[in-house]
Amino acid sequence: MKPTSLSMRLGLSVSVMGAALVVLLAALAYFALTHELDSLAKQSLDGKLEQIQHNLAEDMSAHAIAQQPHELLDLVMGHDNLHLTIYGKKSGTKLLLNLGEKSREPILANIPAGDTPIYQSWSDAEGNNFLTASKVMLLNDGDHVRVLLSIDRSADEALLSAYLKSTLIALPLLLALIGMGAWWIVQRGLSPLRQFRQVASLISTQDLTHRISVDKLPQELSALAHGINFMLHRLDGGV
């Protein structure tokens, strides 16, 4: 079996290392984007929950929530990706208010709530992903309710999907560029060795006068060239 050339070995090594680095960076970027989208979704829910809590504690009772939810409606109106569900805490899972298409999903009745927001991800029957923030809130009459605010993550999923598609399209091009760049770097790095081959092809027993030029040679090859030149000098002088 014919051994592979040094340039081939080095080129493949650089290409594989570059390709691995590109894939790693793409994966890190995907996880960073996912984390950032999760953080933004939670921040959006937290901001709306604070507004809801303010309205509930200011001038709303359980009866007002069910009969006159205008202030709460204003908070989620215009946000098609938000869905508000409010349950009476003392009366188990009695539904007081639902605003939004997904505000009556059965899974919402089983999501716990506490004094601080609790986040839970879930999917509907169509496979759409949602994030729900649940919290127990105090009304102005001293009663408590369980508030669940859900956000549709379809836009986030679409963004991640677009990123993956664009990455998969660009990845082959990047790998090709890395391969060509690695080949060019290796060829440039090994070009001084051609001088050794040229001198070696000219040397014979009748002609030992040829020497390797050490100008602009890398440090490692310069030491080797000095050694070969010294050897040829001794042979030429019959030493």
Phi, psi and omega per residue, in radians:
M1 nan 2.240 -3.105
K2 -1.259 2.223 -3.129
P3 -1.194 2.592 3.117
T4 -1.281 2.655 -3.121
S5 -1.282 2.780 3.115
L6 -1.113 -0.698 3.132
S7 -1.097 -0.662 3.106
M8 -1.136 -0.767 3.134
R9 -1.084 -0.827 -3.133
L10 -1.147 -0.725 3.136
G11 -1.069 -0.777 3.122
L12 -1.133 -0.699 -3.140
S13 -1.094 -0.814 3.124
V14 -1.143 -0.699 -3.136
S15 -1.118 -0.801 3.141
V16 -1.107 -0.760 3.127
M17 -1.119 -0.736 3.105
G18 -1.132 -0.729 3.127
A19 -1.120 -0.722 3.117
A20 -1.104 -0.675 3.128
L21 -1.165 -0.721 3.122
V22 -1.107 -0.788 3.123
V23 -1.094 -0.718 3.123
L24 -1.102 -0.778 3.127
L25 -1.124 -0.676 3.102
A26 -1.116 -0.716 3.111
A27 -1.156 -0.744 3.110
L28 -1.088 -0.714 3.112
A29 -1.112 -0.663 3.119
Y30 -1.123 -0.813 -3.136
F31 -1.183 -0.621 3.092
A32 -1.150 -0.719 3.105
L33 -1.129 -0.732 3.107
T34 -1.058 -0.799 3.136
H35 -1.090 -0.719 -3.126
E36 -1.168 -0.707 3.107
L37 -1.139 -0.687 3.079
D38 -1.086 -0.752 -3.136
S39 -1.115 -0.744 3.137
L40 -1.133 -0.679 3.114
A41 -1.108 -0.754 3.118
K42 -1.154 -0.684 3.107
Q43 -1.115 -0.686 3.111
S44 -1.114 -0.758 3.109
L45 -1.143 -0.724 -3.137
D46 -1.082 -0.737 3.137
G47 -1.090 -0.747 3.116
K48 -1.200 -0.652 3.120
L49 -1.101 -0.664 3.104
E50 -1.103 -0.706 3.104
Q51 -1.158 -0.730 3.117
I52 -1.107 -0.777 3.138
Q53 -1.068 -0.687 3.121
H54 -1.093 -0.789 -3.137
N55 -1.157 -0.698 -3.131
L56 -1.159 -0.735 -3.108
A57 -1.314 -0.375 -3.062
E58 -1.324 -0.971 -3.016
D59 -2.706 0.626 -3.119
M60 -2.233 2.495 3.039
S61 -2.071 3.089 3.125
A62 -1.070 -0.655 3.123
H63 -1.166 -0.740 -3.137
A64 -1.137 -0.602 3.116
I65 -1.086 -0.738 -3.085
A66 -1.342 -0.603 -3.013
Q67 -1.744 -0.576 -3.071
Q68 -2.355 1.193 -3.082
P69 -1.539 0.565 -3.014
H70 -1.088 -0.747 -3.104
E71 -1.130 -0.673 3.103
L72 -1.223 -0.633 3.123
L73 -1.101 -0.646 3.135
D74 -1.126 -0.528 -3.097
L75 -1.229 -0.581 -3.089
V76 -1.849 -0.146 3.133
M77 -1.152 2.371 -3.111
G78 1.533 -0.098 3.086
H79 -1.962 1.557 -3.079
D80 -1.147 -0.311 -3.111
N81 -1.596 0.008 3.138
L82 -1.861 2.479 -3.128
H83 -2.425 2.140 -3.052
L84 -1.913 2.288 3.099
T85 -2.307 2.319 3.123
I86 -2.246 2.204 3.092
Y87 -1.958 2.573 3.013
G88 -1.299 2.205 -3.047
K89 -1.247 -0.738 -3.079
K90 -1.309 -0.432 -3.069
S91 -1.772 0.573 3.065
G92 1.262 -2.107 -3.091
T93 -1.918 0.563 3.097
K94 -1.150 2.168 -3.104
L95 -1.407 2.115 3.118
L96 -1.687 -0.592 -3.063
L97 -2.756 2.450 2.995
N98 -2.469 2.145 -3.141
L99 -2.196 2.079 -3.113
G100 2.011 2.673 -3.053
E101 -1.093 -0.600 -3.067
K102 -1.780 0.284 -3.070
S103 -1.374 -0.116 -3.141
R104 -2.032 0.361 3.097
E105 -1.082 2.372 -3.098
P106 -1.001 -0.549 -3.091
I107 -1.112 -0.457 -3.096
L108 -1.143 -0.539 -3.112
A109 -1.150 -0.379 -3.084
N110 -1.783 0.031 3.131
I111 -1.407 2.152 -3.119
P112 -1.272 2.871 3.115
A113 -2.455 2.676 3.135
G114 -2.452 -2.953 3.140
D115 -1.246 -0.397 3.044
T116 -2.011 2.687 -3.086
P117 -1.035 2.395 3.041
I118 -1.996 2.241 -3.069
Y119 -1.831 2.424 3.093
Q120 -2.529 2.293 3.080
S121 -1.639 2.515 3.123
W122 -2.723 2.941 -3.129
S123 -2.249 2.540 3.090
D124 -1.517 -3.047 -3.081
A125 -1.145 -0.445 3.138
E126 -1.503 -0.032 3.131
G127 1.544 0.147 3.095
N128 -1.338 2.403 -3.090
N129 -1.628 2.454 3.134
F130 -2.335 2.720 3.019
L131 -2.173 2.201 -3.111
T132 -2.006 2.310 3.015
A133 -1.895 2.144 -3.110
S134 -2.035 2.521 -3.109
K135 -2.753 2.476 3.037
V136 -1.461 2.231 -3.082
M137 -2.182 2.612 -3.104
L138 -1.637 2.330 3.056
L139 -1.582 2.974 -3.088
N140 -1.256 -0.287 3.107
D141 -1.658 0.149 3.103
G142 1.595 -0.144 3.119
D143 -1.373 2.897 3.122
H144 -2.132 2.600 3.068
V145 -2.310 2.776 3.091
R146 -1.819 1.986 -3.068
V147 -1.809 2.265 3.096
L148 -2.196 2.084 3.121
L149 -2.002 2.114 -3.080
S150 -1.962 2.508 3.103
I151 -2.146 2.350 3.118
D152 -1.335 2.182 -3.106
R153 -1.680 0.302 -3.093
S154 -1.064 -0.700 -3.138
A155 -1.137 -0.691 3.102
D156 -1.137 -0.728 3.112
E157 -1.105 -0.671 3.128
A158 -1.148 -0.678 3.117
L159 -1.137 -0.768 3.116
L160 -1.125 -0.694 3.123
S161 -1.126 -0.712 3.105
A162 -1.127 -0.665 3.108
Y163 -1.104 -0.785 -3.135
L164 -1.094 -0.746 -3.130
K165 -1.112 -0.803 -3.134
S166 -1.144 -0.609 3.113
T167 -1.163 -0.757 3.136
L168 -1.147 -0.553 3.101
I169 -1.276 -0.720 -3.070
A170 -1.390 -0.423 -3.040
L171 -1.040 -0.827 3.118
P172 -1.031 -0.679 3.122
L173 -1.132 -0.751 3.121
L174 -1.102 -0.715 3.131
L175 -1.141 -0.659 3.092
A176 -1.136 -0.730 3.109
L177 -1.123 -0.679 3.102
I178 -1.114 -0.745 3.130
G179 -1.080 -0.785 3.136
M180 -1.171 -0.689 3.101
G181 -1.121 -0.708 3.114
A182 -1.119 -0.724 3.121
W183 -1.079 -0.756 -3.127
W184 -1.131 -0.742 -3.131
I185 -1.121 -0.753 -3.125
V186 -1.153 -0.773 3.125
Q187 -1.085 -0.691 3.116
R188 -1.195 -0.682 -3.123
G189 -1.209 -0.550 -3.112
L190 -1.635 -0.024 -3.098
S191 -1.034 -0.586 3.103
P192 -1.079 -0.404 -3.133
L193 -1.194 -0.372 3.130
R194 -1.124 -0.519 3.113
Q195 -1.118 -0.678 3.098
F196 -1.102 -0.743 -3.124
R197 -1.144 -0.710 -3.131
Q198 -1.116 -0.778 3.133
V199 -1.147 -0.717 -3.126
A200 -1.093 -0.607 -3.122
S201 -1.275 -0.341 -3.117
L202 -1.606 -0.313 -3.063
I203 -1.392 2.371 3.049
S204 -2.511 3.085 3.139
T205 -1.185 -0.409 3.125
Q206 -1.569 -0.302 -3.083
D207 -2.388 1.811 3.114
L208 -2.046 0.417 -3.055
T209 -1.520 -0.220 -3.067
H210 -1.298 2.492 3.124
R211 -2.323 2.729 3.109
I212 -1.529 2.215 3.104
S213 -1.269 2.264 -3.111
V214 -1.676 0.069 3.131
D215 -1.180 2.304 3.068
K216 1.091 0.292 3.068
L217 -1.411 2.540 3.027
P218 -1.042 2.754 -3.061
Q219 -0.995 -0.735 -3.105
E220 -1.130 -0.764 -3.129
L221 -1.320 -0.483 3.119
S222 -1.099 -0.740 3.109
A223 -1.113 -0.690 3.108
L224 -1.149 -0.721 -3.141
A225 -1.116 -0.718 3.099
H226 -1.077 -0.693 3.125
G227 -1.132 -0.770 3.140
I228 -1.166 -0.746 3.120
N229 -1.064 -0.696 3.116
F230 -1.139 -0.693 3.116
M231 -1.128 -0.761 3.118
L232 -1.143 -0.618 3.099
H233 -1.105 -0.733 3.126
R234 -1.191 -0.690 3.131
L235 -1.163 -0.706 -3.128
D236 -1.163 -0.551 3.121
G237 -1.539 -0.028 3.118
G238 1.252 0.411 -3.105
V239 -1.440 nan nan
